[in-house]
Amino acid sequence: MPHDTRILAVDDREENLTALSAVLDALPVEVVPVSSGQAALKELLSDDFALILLDVVMPGMDGFETAQHIKARPRTRDIPIIFLTAAGGESEQAYRGYAAGAVDFLTKPFDPWLLRAKVSVFVDLHRSNLELRRQAALLRRTIAGNGAAGAGLDGAPDAAACEGLLPELDRRLAEVEDALARMRSGEPSDDLEARVADLRLALDAFSAGS
């Protein structure tokens, strides 16, 4: 059964891709396996992914170069990347990986439980982000509709007050969206809960005045 949450797995060894798919089979995700950096970049041209599992050592374009290309594209730069690396030389690879935009590292052979736990975090974040984006789009349409309706009501006592709240609602919504973008890129966003609470207060005020 297809899932709407997709994980891109990039590794030049077929057995590693098979293992990744098997470990993640218990999660409600679709694993899309590719065997090279070039194939990964091609896949990312048209499809959306919640997470990329990227092998470091590959012939041709290695994981670091692939990550740099991914982070250079506006469409894909916010997709979190977990690097997969063989044991040995982890310190140097970790430094290069984080510099290339990775949010985490896993050493092969990886612990299946740990891999599922890490992937689950990003899958949940991706789904929450999609839902908040959907709610944000709905809110923007509602704000626009109420603003237009208020402008057309002659002598409505609350129209001016409602219209005055629209810029504030839009500002607080933009702050929530910015916090979500930081979370997707692996940056801390401890103020998200406060931003959501501020947005809720503004929404309550808007509802009371409309």
BELURBEL-V616331 format. One record per residue. RES is the residue in three letters. SS is DSSP state (H for helix, E for strand, - for the rest). PHI is phi in radians with two decimals (999 if undefined). D_LAST is the distance of its C-alpha to the last C-alpha in Angstrom with 1 decimal. Layout:
res->RES ss->SS phi->PHI d_last->D_LAST
res->RES ss->SS phi->PHI d_last->D_LAST
This chain:
res->MET ss->- phi->999 d_last->44.1
res->PRO ss->- phi->-1.20 d_last->42.1
res->HIS ss->- phi->-2.04 d_last->39.4
res->ASP ss->- phi->-1.47 d_last->36.4
res->THR ss->- phi->-1.82 d_last->37.3
res->ARG ss->E phi->-2.03 d_last->40.3
res->ILE ss->E phi->-2.02 d_last->42.8
res->LEU ss->E phi->-1.66 d_last->45.2
res->ALA ss->E phi->-1.87 d_last->48.7
res->VAL ss->E phi->-2.14 d_last->51.2
res->ASP ss->- phi->-2.78 d_last->54.8
res->ASP ss->- phi->-1.41 d_last->58.1
res->ARG ss->- phi->-1.84 d_last->59.7
res->GLU ss->H phi->-1.05 d_last->59.0
res->GLU ss->H phi->-1.15 d_last->59.8
res->ASN ss->H phi->-1.23 d_last->57.1
res->LEU ss->H phi->-1.13 d_last->54.5
res->THR ss->H phi->-1.11 d_last->55.6
res->ALA ss->H phi->-1.14 d_last->55.4
res->LEU ss->H phi->-1.07 d_last->51.8
res->SER ss->H phi->-1.09 d_last->50.7
res->ALA ss->H phi->-1.18 d_last->52.5
res->VAL ss->H phi->-1.12 d_last->51.0
res->LEU ss->H phi->-1.56 d_last->47.4
res->ASP ss->H phi->-1.09 d_last->47.9
res->ALA ss->H phi->-1.32 d_last->46.5
res->LEU ss->- phi->-1.64 d_last->43.1
res->PRO ss->- phi->-1.37 d_last->40.5
res->VAL ss->- phi->-2.36 d_last->41.3
res->GLU ss->E phi->-1.88 d_last->43.3
res->VAL ss->E phi->-1.59 d_last->46.0
res->VAL ss->E phi->-1.83 d_last->47.0
res->PRO ss->E phi->-1.57 d_last->50.5
res->VAL ss->E phi->-2.37 d_last->52.0
res->SER ss->- phi->-1.90 d_last->55.3
res->SER ss->- phi->-2.75 d_last->54.9
res->GLY ss->H phi->-1.13 d_last->52.7
res->GLN ss->H phi->-1.07 d_last->52.9
res->ALA ss->H phi->-1.15 d_last->51.8
res->ALA ss->H phi->-1.13 d_last->48.8
res->LEU ss->H phi->-1.10 d_last->47.7
res->LYS ss->H phi->-1.14 d_last->48.1
res->GLU ss->H phi->-1.11 d_last->46.1
res->LEU ss->- phi->-1.33 d_last->43.2
res->LEU ss->- phi->-1.17 d_last->43.0
res->SER ss->- phi->-2.16 d_last->41.2
res->ASP ss->- phi->-1.88 d_last->40.1
res->ASP ss->- phi->-1.76 d_last->37.6
res->PHE ss->- phi->-2.29 d_last->38.8
res->ALA ss->- phi->-1.41 d_last->37.5
res->LEU ss->E phi->-2.82 d_last->40.7
res->ILE ss->E phi->-2.11 d_last->44.1
res->LEU ss->E phi->-1.74 d_last->47.3
res->LEU ss->E phi->-2.16 d_last->49.8
res->ASP ss->E phi->-1.20 d_last->53.6
res->VAL ss->- phi->-1.38 d_last->55.0
res->VAL ss->- phi->-1.69 d_last->58.6
res->MET ss->- phi->-2.45 d_last->58.8
res->PRO ss->- phi->-1.17 d_last->61.3
res->GLY ss->- phi->1.33 d_last->60.2
res->MET ss->- phi->-1.41 d_last->56.7
res->ASP ss->- phi->-1.41 d_last->56.2
res->GLY ss->H phi->-1.13 d_last->53.0
res->PHE ss->H phi->-1.13 d_last->52.5
res->GLU ss->H phi->-1.15 d_last->52.8
res->THR ss->H phi->-1.05 d_last->50.5
res->ALA ss->H phi->-1.09 d_last->47.9
res->GLN ss->H phi->-1.09 d_last->48.1
res->HIS ss->H phi->-1.15 d_last->47.5
res->ILE ss->H phi->-1.09 d_last->44.5
res->LYS ss->H phi->-1.28 d_last->42.9
res->ALA ss->H phi->-1.45 d_last->43.7
res->ARG ss->- phi->-1.63 d_last->41.6
res->PRO ss->- phi->-0.99 d_last->37.9
res->ARG ss->- phi->-1.16 d_last->37.3
res->THR ss->- phi->-2.06 d_last->39.1
res->ARG ss->- phi->-1.16 d_last->39.2
res->ASP ss->- phi->-1.63 d_last->36.6
res->ILE ss->- phi->-1.31 d_last->38.4
res->PRO ss->E phi->-1.17 d_last->40.1
res->ILE ss->E phi->-2.13 d_last->43.9
res->ILE ss->E phi->-1.90 d_last->46.3
res->PHE ss->E phi->-1.44 d_last->49.9
res->LEU ss->E phi->-1.95 d_last->52.7
res->THR ss->E phi->-2.36 d_last->56.0
res->ALA ss->E phi->-1.29 d_last->59.5
res->ALA ss->- phi->-1.10 d_last->61.0
res->GLY ss->- phi->1.83 d_last->62.7
res->GLY ss->- phi->1.26 d_last->61.5
res->GLU ss->H phi->-1.10 d_last->58.0
res->SER ss->H phi->-1.09 d_last->57.5
res->GLU ss->H phi->-1.14 d_last->58.1
res->GLN ss->H phi->-1.16 d_last->56.1
res->ALA ss->H phi->-1.10 d_last->53.2
res->TYR ss->H phi->-1.06 d_last->53.2
res->ARG ss->H phi->-1.16 d_last->53.3
res->GLY ss->H phi->-1.15 d_last->50.7
res->TYR ss->H phi->-1.14 d_last->48.1
res->ALA ss->H phi->-1.14 d_last->48.9
res->ALA ss->H phi->-1.45 d_last->48.2
res->GLY ss->- phi->1.96 d_last->44.7
res->ALA ss->- phi->-1.24 d_last->45.5
res->VAL ss->- phi->-1.76 d_last->43.3
res->ASP ss->E phi->-2.87 d_last->46.2
res->PHE ss->E phi->-2.30 d_last->49.8
res->LEU ss->E phi->-2.28 d_last->51.7
res->THR ss->E phi->-1.66 d_last->55.5
res->LYS ss->E phi->-1.51 d_last->57.4
res->PRO ss->- phi->-1.25 d_last->58.5
res->PHE ss->- phi->-1.51 d_last->55.0
res->ASP ss->- phi->-1.35 d_last->54.1
res->PRO ss->H phi->-0.99 d_last->52.3
res->TRP ss->H phi->-1.11 d_last->50.2
res->LEU ss->H phi->-1.14 d_last->49.2
res->LEU ss->H phi->-1.07 d_last->48.3
res->ARG ss->H phi->-1.09 d_last->46.1
res->ALA ss->H phi->-1.11 d_last->44.4
res->LYS ss->H phi->-1.17 d_last->43.6
res->VAL ss->H phi->-1.12 d_last->42.5
res->SER ss->H phi->-1.03 d_last->40.2
res->VAL ss->H phi->-1.05 d_last->38.3
res->PHE ss->H phi->-1.29 d_last->37.6
res->VAL ss->H phi->-1.15 d_last->36.8
res->ASP ss->H phi->-1.10 d_last->34.2
res->LEU ss->H phi->-1.11 d_last->32.7
res->HIS ss->H phi->-1.07 d_last->32.8
res->ARG ss->H phi->-1.17 d_last->30.9
res->SER ss->H phi->-1.11 d_last->28.3
res->ASN ss->H phi->-1.10 d_last->27.9
res->LEU ss->H phi->-1.08 d_last->27.6
res->GLU ss->H phi->-1.16 d_last->24.9
res->LEU ss->H phi->-1.15 d_last->22.9
res->ARG ss->H phi->-1.12 d_last->23.4
res->ARG ss->H phi->-1.11 d_last->22.2
res->GLN ss->H phi->-1.14 d_last->19.0
res->ALA ss->H phi->-1.13 d_last->18.7
res->ALA ss->H phi->-1.11 d_last->19.2
res->LEU ss->H phi->-1.10 d_last->16.7
res->LEU ss->H phi->-1.11 d_last->14.0
res->ARG ss->H phi->-1.10 d_last->15.2
res->ARG ss->H phi->-1.13 d_last->15.0
res->THR ss->H phi->-1.13 d_last->11.4
res->ILE ss->H phi->-1.06 d_last->10.5
res->ALA ss->H phi->-1.10 d_last->12.9
res->GLY ss->H phi->-1.16 d_last->11.6
res->ASN ss->H phi->-1.18 d_last->8.0
res->GLY ss->H phi->-1.13 d_last->9.8
res->ALA ss->H phi->-1.16 d_last->12.3
res->ALA ss->H phi->-1.15 d_last->10.2
res->GLY ss->H phi->-1.12 d_last->8.5
res->ALA ss->H phi->-1.20 d_last->12.2
res->GLY ss->- phi->-1.67 d_last->13.6
res->LEU ss->- phi->-1.69 d_last->11.9
res->ASP ss->- phi->-1.25 d_last->14.6
res->GLY ss->- phi->1.32 d_last->13.9
res->ALA ss->- phi->-1.19 d_last->10.2
res->PRO ss->- phi->-1.18 d_last->9.9
res->ASP ss->- phi->-1.80 d_last->6.6
res->ALA ss->H phi->-1.08 d_last->7.3
res->ALA ss->H phi->-1.11 d_last->9.9
res->ALA ss->H phi->-1.12 d_last->8.4
res->CYS ss->H phi->-1.13 d_last->6.0
res->GLU ss->H phi->-1.12 d_last->9.3
res->GLY ss->H phi->-1.17 d_last->11.2
res->LEU ss->H phi->-1.42 d_last->10.1
res->LEU ss->H phi->-1.05 d_last->11.2
res->PRO ss->H phi->-1.07 d_last->14.9
res->GLU ss->H phi->-1.18 d_last->14.8
res->LEU ss->H phi->-1.06 d_last->13.4
res->ASP ss->H phi->-1.10 d_last->16.0
res->ARG ss->H phi->-1.13 d_last->18.7
res->ARG ss->H phi->-1.20 d_last->18.3
res->LEU ss->H phi->-1.13 d_last->18.4
res->ALA ss->H phi->-1.10 d_last->21.5
res->GLU ss->H phi->-1.14 d_last->23.1
res->VAL ss->H phi->-1.12 d_last->22.8
res->GLU ss->H phi->-1.11 d_last->24.3
res->ASP ss->H phi->-1.16 d_last->27.1
res->ALA ss->H phi->-1.11 d_last->27.9
res->LEU ss->H phi->-1.13 d_last->28.3
res->ALA ss->H phi->-1.08 d_last->30.6
res->ARG ss->H phi->-1.14 d_last->32.7
res->MET ss->H phi->-1.13 d_last->33.2
res->ARG ss->H phi->-1.14 d_last->34.3
res->SER ss->- phi->-1.54 d_last->36.8
res->GLY ss->- phi->1.60 d_last->38.3
res->GLU ss->- phi->-1.43 d_last->37.1
res->PRO ss->- phi->-1.18 d_last->35.8
res->SER ss->- phi->-2.49 d_last->32.1
res->ASP ss->- phi->-1.19 d_last->31.9
res->ASP ss->- phi->-1.59 d_last->28.6
res->LEU ss->H phi->-1.06 d_last->26.7
res->GLU ss->H phi->-1.06 d_last->25.6
res->ALA ss->H phi->-1.17 d_last->24.4
res->ARG ss->H phi->-1.10 d_last->22.5
res->VAL ss->H phi->-1.11 d_last->20.7
res->ALA ss->H phi->-1.11 d_last->19.9
res->ASP ss->H phi->-1.09 d_last->18.5
res->LEU ss->H phi->-1.12 d_last->16.2
res->ARG ss->H phi->-1.09 d_last->15.2
res->LEU ss->H phi->-1.07 d_last->14.3
res->ALA ss->H phi->-1.15 d_last->12.2
res->LEU ss->H phi->-1.12 d_last->10.4
res->ASP ss->H phi->-1.08 d_last->10.0
res->ALA ss->H phi->-1.14 d_last->8.7
res->PHE ss->H phi->-1.13 d_last->6.0
res->SER ss->H phi->-1.12 d_last->5.3
res->ALA ss->H phi->-1.19 d_last->5.7
res->GLY ss->H phi->-1.62 d_last->3.8
res->SER ss->- phi->-1.58 d_last->0.0
